[in-house]
Every structure is written in structure tokens, then in C-alpha cells.
């Protein structure tokens, strides 16, 4: 509960919430644009969970002649606030009570009455945004000097779904970096210095990879006749990649041949959660 001092002069609004109070704060500010607000003070009381806290706030509100605007999910606490408001002659506004009543009738179910859920959803949203930004920035081996910040590191040849898989996982809140395997070009040293449990190898069969690469070249307006899409060169790359994986046996290898992106992503998430339980988190709010 905040302890912000309140002036006994001017107008004061107390914002009372069992969460962060951001919902009420934003609604009040939206309404106040219609009024002159000179000398108006807004005091927010967060994480209010019991009647003792409420009584103390209303005692102060009565002294400074404030209005109390509240967002509380507990039915019992909302009833207590309403009764106390009437007994103490402190005007109050329940921003959620009527809405809960209407929604409960419409949805034919009661609310969870769990404080802070909206904040949890917001927290997950911002975590996803951060993960997406990280993943885009660390695509195709870029910024390899801070690979340790990634939750997942995908390693594989060109056109083995590293980028789309990375982006898909990032939308679920994972920070993903991907590192390309190129014949005779050493992988970044930082890759071997980071937590090896984060690293996942991707592999694909040669005919499928040749088809994907040829289609890619055609879409880019290029002739699919060079070594990039030739079967001999692809076989050489795949053999080089398998040798690399054999040298680094701690890396699990996922074969993406003929698999939907969602299927591979599910397998990767399952592995990471099992291998690094202290870093794993649920992919949804």
C-alpha cells in the first residue's frame, strides 16, 4: 500500500486496487480530459487485499474529503468497500462490479476473482515483444557475441527452416538465435561457450533440401543450376553438418524433413523445458 502524503487542500482522488491500479488510473485519466484539473491530486493504492487496508484508506479519504475509485475482483472486499463508503460518507465508484455482474450473466459463469491477472497478461505480451525483437536481431548468425542471452539457439544449413522456426517460437515468448552451418567456415566461438543445453541442430534429407533451394532461387528470379541447389553439393553440406553434430553430441538433432513448422516447434519446446527447467516457462499467459 502506498504512503503518499495527501494535501488537505484541493481535490483528491484515491485509486484503490488489488492489483497495480493501472486499469483504474487509465480510465480516470480518460474521463478527466473532459474537466479542468487544476489542483487535482490522484493517489494510487496498490495491492490492497484486506479490510484493514481498506479501512485505513477510507479514514484518510474522509479526512481530506476525497473520492475513492476502485478496481477489486474479490466479491467480499467489494461489498465491504461499498458498505464502508456509505457508512463513512466517502463517495466511491466501483469500476468492475457492474461489469462482472453483466458478464457473469452473459457468459453463465463466475469470474476467477484472482487479483493481478490483467498485469500477468500484459507481462506476457511485453515478454513476447521482447522475444520477437531479440529473435529478428539474432537471425542468421548476427550478434553472435551475445548468444548466451538466447533461450534457444538453432543450428543448421541454409533453408532448414531456422528463420521461420525461430520467429514462430519467438511469438510464444522464446528468445531465439539461429546460426548457419557453412562448409569449412568455423562456427562462432561464443556458441561453444554458452549453455550447450540451449543448442539444437536441424537436419533435412538431401532431395527435400534441393527442392526447397531450387524453388527459392526461382522465386528470386535466378537460375537453379548453381552449386547451391545441386544434389552433389547438398550431399556434401549435409555430410559436413552431420560430422559437426557428431562432434557436439550434447546437441539434440531434429529432422525437419516433411514436418510442419508447428510440429517441430512443439518438439523443440518440449526438449528445452525438460533440459533447462529453471529457464523454461509456459508459452501462454
MOGITA-V636644 format. One record per pair of residues at least 6 apart in sequence whose ideal C-beta (glycine too) atoms are under 7 Angstrom apart, sorted by the first residue. I is the first residue (numbers start at 0). J is the second residue. D is the distance in whole Angstrom. If there is no record, write none. Layout:
i=<I/I>
j=<J/J>
d=<D/D>
This chain:
i=<0/0/0/0/1/1/1/1/3/5/5/5/5/5/6/7/9/9/9/10/10/11/11/11/11/12/12/12/12/12/13/13/13/13/13/13/14/14/14/14/14/14/14/14/14/15/15/15/15/15/16/16/16/16/16/16/16/17/17/17/17/17/17/17/18/18/18/18/19/19/20/20/22/22/23/23/23/23/24/26/27/27/44/47/50/53/53/53/53/54/57/57/57/57/60/60/61/61/66/66/67/67/67/68/68/69/69/69/69/70/70/71/71/71/72/72/72/72/72/73/74/77/77/80/81/84/99/103/103/119/120/123/123/126/127/127/130/130/130/130/131/131/133/134/134/134/134/134/136/137/137/138/138/138/139/139/139/140/140/140/143/143/143/144/146/146/146/146/146/147/148/149/149/149/149/150/150/150/150/150/151/151/151/151/151/151/151/152/152/152/152/152/153/153/153/153/153/153/153/154/154/154/154/154/154/154/155/155/155/155/155/156/156/156/157/158/158/158/158/159/159/159/160/160/160/160/161/161/162/163/164/164/164/165/165/167/167/168/168/168/169/171/172/172/178/178/178/180/180/182/182/182/190/195/195/196/196/197/198/199/199/199/199/199/200/200/200/200/201/201/202/202/202/203/203/203/204/205/205/205/205/207/207/208/209/209/209/212/212/213/213/216/216/217/226/244/244/251/253/253/253/255/268/271/272>
j=<44/46/47/52/42/43/44/45/42/11/40/42/59/63/40/63/38/39/40/38/39/40/42/63/65/27/41/65/66/68/42/44/56/60/65/67/20/23/24/27/41/42/43/44/68/44/47/56/67/69/23/44/45/47/69/70/71/46/47/48/71/72/73/114/114/115/117/118/45/118/43/45/70/117/68/69/70/94/43/94/41/68/56/53/79/76/79/80/83/83/67/83/87/89/67/89/87/89/90/91/84/89/91/92/94/80/91/93/94/94/95/77/80/95/95/110/112/113/114/112/112/93/96/91/93/91/110/109/110/284/284/172/284/172/170/172/169/172/173/174/169/170/174/165/166/169/174/175/142/149/176/162/165/177/162/177/179/178/179/187/178/187/189/189/152/176/189/190/193/193/174/174/175/176/197/173/174/175/197/278/168/173/175/197/199/267/271/176/178/190/197/198/161/164/165/175/177/199/201/178/180/198/199/200/201/250/161/180/200/201/202/180/236/240/179/208/211/212/215/201/203/255/201/255/260/263/177/201/177/260/260/263/264/175/177/260/264/175/264/267/175/282/280/282/186/187/190/240/243/235/236/239/198/249/250/274/275/275/250/250/251/253/267/270/244/250/251/252/253/255/240/252/254/254/255/256/256/230/233/234/237/256/257/233/228/230/233/227/228/223/228/223/228/223/232/250/252/270/263/266/267/263/282/279/279>
d=<5/7/6/5/7/6/5/7/5/6/7/6/7/5/6/5/4/7/6/6/5/5/6/5/4/6/5/6/6/6/5/7/6/5/5/5/5/5/6/7/6/7/4/7/6/5/6/6/6/4/6/7/6/6/7/5/7/7/5/6/5/6/7/4/5/5/7/5/6/5/4/5/5/6/6/7/5/6/6/6/7/6/6/6/5/7/6/6/7/7/7/5/5/5/5/5/5/5/5/7/7/6/4/5/6/6/7/6/7/5/5/5/7/7/7/7/5/7/5/6/7/6/5/6/7/4/5/6/7/6/5/7/4/5/6/5/5/5/6/5/5/7/4/5/6/4/6/5/6/7/4/6/7/6/7/7/6/5/5/7/7/4/5/6/6/5/5/6/5/4/7/5/6/4/6/5/5/7/7/6/6/5/5/6/7/7/6/5/6/7/5/5/5/6/6/6/4/6/6/5/6/6/7/5/7/7/5/6/6/3/7/5/5/5/6/6/5/5/6/4/5/6/7/5/7/7/4/6/6/6/6/6/6/4/5/6/5/5/6/7/5/4/7/6/6/7/6/5/6/7/6/5/7/5/7/5/5/7/5/6/6/6/6/7/5/5/7/4/6/6/6/5/5/7/5/5/5/6/5/5/6/5/7/5/6/5/5/6/4/4/4/4/6/6/4/6/5/6/6/6/7/5/7/6/4>
